[in-house]
Amino acid sequence: MSNITSPSPEAIRARAVLLGRSRWGVAEIIFWVLAFACYWLFPTKLSLLSEIAILGLVALSVDLVLGYAGIVTLGQGAFFGIGAYAAGIAAKHGMGTTLWSDPVIGLFIGGGAAAVIGFATSFLVLRGSDMTRLMVTLGVALIVDEVVNQMKWLTGGSDGLQGVLPSAVLGIWEFDLFGRVAFVYSMVVLFVLFVIARALVKSPFGLSLQAIKGNMLRTRAIGMPVNARLVAVYTVAAFYAGVAGALAAQTTQFASPDYVAFHRSADAMLMLVFGGAGHLYGGLLGSIIFRTMQDVLGNITPQYWQFWLGVTLVALVLFVRGGILGLLDNMLAAWRRKGGAS
């Protein structure tokens, strides 16, 4: 007789739920079609759009640790800077070989360097409360900032790392002055990493992260390896931020101490607040809103654009719970309740 047993009804239902969560919706497809269509819709703004894509990747890394795992962090800017400098140094001092200056290889170098530091510091982040984690991540960012400024022989110090000249992407597409290759390159990298992150959070691993965020003590009590899961997602998020930094260094051919400054982490947090944490798309939407407002307000009132950005942020926190996507979710839920009542 066969020892193979048929799956239980609970297992079948769980499988159906996971498959349903993993399906792409129409709104998602439209979002990415419009994102790539910006190449033709805004041909004179490609450099700005490339920057938005890079910022969106940083915000996505924050969403993985904060929105899904509940780890409050102000250290993603450090991983962004580590990735930028690692990729830039590899391209500049890589013995003049095409391999080291290859942009795709540079992404793995930048992301890998950030992931190593992220893994090494993750054990410190796991200790204590949210305030302790916040201070530890901020301390790591300040240490990285100081190291970058002191190692002038390698990083260029306060002058930054200049002469970062990556080769053509895959040996075919050379970076041009109009930012066309940089935009497509940044968008493809963002999309690939987004698909991976989406699969991650929709998987049982992602569900376990949400359970840990909801009640860490209960998930630990049922035998879930809480620390291992948090270390894993923190390392992955560091890799994402490092890749974003590598993209920034490659597309601008420059890396500066500004890349590891505190405001990088704060800006990523603001973008996530604008869009809404725990949605994946919240960081992407927030990066669009944040950078567009920065550009528009900077042209209207160059001296006071931060004031109006702050006013918008305060109003959003006070009146729109969960960011833009949280507002849309609430409106959709209200519409469904109204439809059901009728």
C-alpha positions in Angstrom: 0.0 0.0 0.0 1.2 3.5 -0.7 2.3 5.6 2.3 1.4 8.9 0.5 -1.5 10.6 2.2 -3.7 13.3 0.7 -3.3 16.8 2.0 -5.7 17.9 4.7 -8.5 20.5 3.9 -6.5 23.0 6.1 -3.4 22.5 4.0 -5.4 22.9 0.8 -6.9 26.2 2.0 -3.6 27.5 3.2 -2.1 26.7 -0.2 -5.0 28.5 -2.0 -4.5 31.6 0.3 -0.7 31.7 -0.5 -1.3 31.3 -4.2 -4.0 34.0 -4.1 -1.6 36.4 -2.3 1.1 35.8 -4.9 -1.0 36.7 -7.9 -0.3 40.0 -9.6 -3.2 42.5 -9.6 -4.2 44.8 -12.4 -3.2 47.8 -10.4 0.3 46.4 -10.0 0.8 45.7 -13.7 -0.4 49.2 -14.5 2.0 50.7 -12.0 5.0 49.1 -13.6 3.9 49.7 -17.1 3.6 53.4 -16.3 6.9 53.4 -14.5 8.8 52.1 -17.5 6.7 54.2 -19.9 8.3 57.3 -18.2 11.2 56.7 -20.5 9.0 58.1 -23.3 6.6 60.3 -21.2 9.4 62.4 -19.5 12.5 62.2 -21.7 14.0 65.3 -20.2 13.6 64.1 -16.6 15.4 60.8 -16.8 18.1 61.7 -14.4 15.5 62.7 -11.8 13.5 59.5 -12.5 16.7 57.4 -12.0 17.2 59.1 -8.6 13.6 58.3 -7.7 14.1 54.6 -8.6 17.2 54.5 -6.4 15.4 56.2 -3.5 12.5 53.8 -4.0 14.9 50.9 -3.5 16.2 52.4 -0.3 12.7 52.9 1.0 11.9 49.3 0.0 14.7 48.1 2.2 13.3 50.1 5.1 9.9 48.6 4.5 11.3 45.1 4.7 12.7 45.6 8.2 10.1 48.1 9.6 6.9 47.4 7.7 7.1 43.6 7.9 9.5 42.8 10.7 8.8 45.8 13.0 12.5 46.7 13.4 12.8 50.5 13.8 16.0 51.6 12.1 17.9 54.7 11.2 20.8 52.9 9.7 19.8 52.2 6.1 21.7 55.3 5.0 24.9 53.6 6.2 24.3 50.5 4.1 23.5 52.8 1.2 26.8 54.5 1.6 28.7 51.3 2.1 27.3 49.9 -1.2 28.1 53.2 -3.0 31.7 53.2 -1.8 32.3 49.5 -2.3 31.1 49.6 -5.9 32.9 52.9 -6.6 36.2 51.6 -5.2 35.9 48.4 -7.2 35.3 50.3 -10.4 38.1 52.8 -9.7 40.8 50.7 -8.2 39.9 47.3 -9.7 43.2 46.9 -11.4 41.9 48.4 -14.6 40.0 45.2 -15.4 36.6 45.2 -17.1 35.3 42.6 -14.6 35.7 44.9 -11.6 34.3 47.9 -13.4 31.3 46.0 -14.8 28.1 47.6 -13.3 26.3 44.3 -12.6 29.3 43.0 -10.8 29.5 46.3 -8.9 25.9 45.8 -7.7 26.8 42.5 -6.1 30.0 44.0 -4.6 28.1 46.9 -3.1 25.1 44.8 -2.0 27.4 42.1 -0.6 29.6 44.6 1.4 26.4 46.1 2.9 25.0 42.7 3.7 28.2 41.6 5.5 28.0 44.7 7.7 24.3 44.3 8.1 24.7 40.7 9.3 27.5 41.6 11.7 25.5 44.4 13.3 22.1 42.6 13.2 22.9 40.8 16.5 23.2 44.2 18.2 19.9 45.4 16.7 18.1 42.4 18.2 18.9 43.5 21.7 16.6 45.7 23.7 13.4 47.7 22.8 12.6 49.8 19.8 14.4 52.8 21.3 17.5 50.7 21.8 17.4 49.4 18.2 16.9 53.0 17.0 20.0 54.2 18.9 22.1 51.2 17.8 21.3 51.6 14.1 22.0 55.3 14.4 25.3 54.6 16.1 26.3 52.2 13.3 25.5 54.9 10.7 27.6 57.5 12.6 30.5 55.1 12.8 30.4 54.4 9.1 30.2 58.2 8.4 33.3 58.8 10.5 35.2 55.9 8.9 34.5 57.3 5.4 35.8 60.7 6.4 38.9 59.4 8.0 40.0 56.9 5.3 40.9 59.6 2.8 43.5 57.3 1.1 40.6 55.0 0.0 37.4 57.0 0.1 38.7 60.5 -0.8 37.5 61.8 2.6 35.3 65.0 2.5 36.1 65.4 -1.2 34.4 62.2 -2.0 35.4 59.3 -4.3 35.8 60.7 -7.8 36.7 59.1 -11.1 34.2 56.2 -10.7 33.9 55.1 -14.3 31.9 51.9 -14.7 32.1 50.1 -18.0 29.1 49.4 -20.3 26.2 47.5 -18.8 26.7 43.8 -19.8 29.4 45.1 -22.1 26.8 46.6 -24.4 25.1 49.7 -23.1 27.4 52.7 -22.3 26.1 55.3 -19.8 25.2 58.5 -21.7 24.9 62.1 -20.7 21.1 62.2 -21.1 20.6 59.4 -18.5 18.7 57.1 -20.8 20.8 54.0 -20.0 21.0 55.0 -16.3 17.2 55.1 -16.1 16.5 51.8 -17.8 19.3 50.2 -15.8 18.0 51.5 -12.5 14.4 50.6 -13.3 15.3 47.0 -14.3 17.3 46.5 -11.1 14.5 48.0 -9.0 11.9 45.8 -10.7 14.0 42.6 -10.3 14.6 43.2 -6.6 11.0 44.2 -6.1 9.8 40.9 -7.5 12.2 39.1 -5.2 11.0 41.1 -2.2 7.4 40.5 -3.2 7.9 36.8 -3.4 9.7 36.9 0.0 6.9 38.7 1.9 4.2 36.6 0.3 5.9 33.4 1.3 5.5 31.6 4.6 8.7 33.4 5.7 7.1 36.8 5.1 4.0 35.7 7.0 6.2 34.6 9.9 7.8 38.1 9.9 4.4 39.7 10.2 3.6 37.3 13.1 6.8 38.3 14.8 5.9 42.0 14.3 2.4 41.4 15.8 3.5 39.5 18.9 7.1 38.5 19.3 6.6 36.7 22.6 3.8 34.5 21.2 5.7 33.5 18.1 8.7 32.7 20.2 6.6 30.6 22.5 5.3 28.4 19.7 8.9 27.6 18.7 9.5 29.9 15.8 13.2 30.9 15.4 12.5 34.6 15.9 16.1 35.8 16.1 17.1 33.9 13.0 14.2 35.3 11.0 15.0 38.9 12.1 18.7 38.5 11.3 17.8 37.2 7.9 15.5 40.0 6.9 17.8 42.6 8.3 20.7 41.2 6.2 18.5 41.1 3.1 17.4 44.7 3.7 21.0 45.8 4.1 21.8 44.1 0.7 19.0 46.0 -0.9 20.2 49.4 0.5 23.8 48.5 -0.6 22.6 47.8 -4.2 20.8 51.1 -4.2 24.0 52.8 -3.2 26.0 51.0 -5.9 23.4 52.2 -8.4 23.8 55.8 -7.2 27.6 55.6 -7.5 27.5 54.1 -11.0 24.9 56.4 -12.4 26.4 59.6 -11.0 30.1 58.3 -11.3 30.7 59.7 -7.8 30.4 58.8 -4.1 30.5 61.3 -1.3 30.2 61.4 2.5 26.7 62.7 1.8 25.8 59.1 0.9 26.3 58.0 4.5 24.9 61.1 6.2 22.1 60.8 8.7 19.6 62.5 6.4 19.7 59.5 4.0 18.2 57.3 6.6 15.7 60.0 7.7 14.7 60.6 4.1 14.1 56.9 3.6 11.9 56.8 6.7 10.0 59.9 5.5 9.3 58.3 2.1 7.9 55.2 3.8 5.7 57.4 6.0 4.4 59.2 2.9 3.6 56.0 1.1 2.7 53.7 3.9 4.6 50.9 5.6 3.9 47.2 5.1 2.8 47.5 1.5 6.1 47.3 -0.5 4.6 49.8 -2.9 4.5 52.3 -0.1 8.2 53.0 -0.3 8.0 53.3 -4.1 5.1 55.7 -4.0 6.7 57.6 -1.2 9.9 58.1 -3.1 7.9 59.5 -6.0 6.0 61.9 -3.8 9.1 62.9 -1.7 11.5 63.6 -4.6 8.8 65.3 -6.8 7.8 67.6 -3.9 11.5 68.3 -3.3 12.0 69.2 -6.9 8.9 71.3 -7.3 9.1 73.1 -4.0 12.8 73.7 -4.5 12.1 75.5 -7.7 9.2 77.6 -6.2 10.8 78.4 -2.8 14.4 77.4 -2.7 14.9 78.7 0.9 11.7 77.2 2.4 11.0 73.9 0.6 11.9 71.9 3.7 9.3 73.9 5.7 6.5 73.0 3.3 7.7 69.4 3.1 7.5 69.3 6.9 4.0 70.8 6.9 2.9 68.1 4.5 4.4 65.4 6.6 2.8 66.6 9.8 -0.6 66.8 8.1 -0.2 63.3 6.7 0.7 61.8 10.1 -2.2 63.6 11.8 -5.0 63.0 9.3 -3.9 60.1 7.1 -3.2 57.0 9.1 -0.9 54.5 7.3 0.2 56.9 4.5 -1.3 57.2 1.1 -1.8 53.4 0.7 -3.3 53.2 4.1 -5.8 55.9 3.1 -6.6 54.0 -0.1 -7.1 50.8 1.9 -9.5 52.5 4.3 -11.4 54.0 1.4 -11.7 50.6 -0.3 -12.8 48.9 2.9 -15.4 51.6 3.5 -16.7 51.2 -0.1 -16.9 47.4 0.3 -18.8 47.8 3.6 -21.2 50.2 2.0 -21.7 47.9 -0.9 -22.4 44.9 1.4 -24.8 46.9 3.5 -26.8 47.9 0.4 
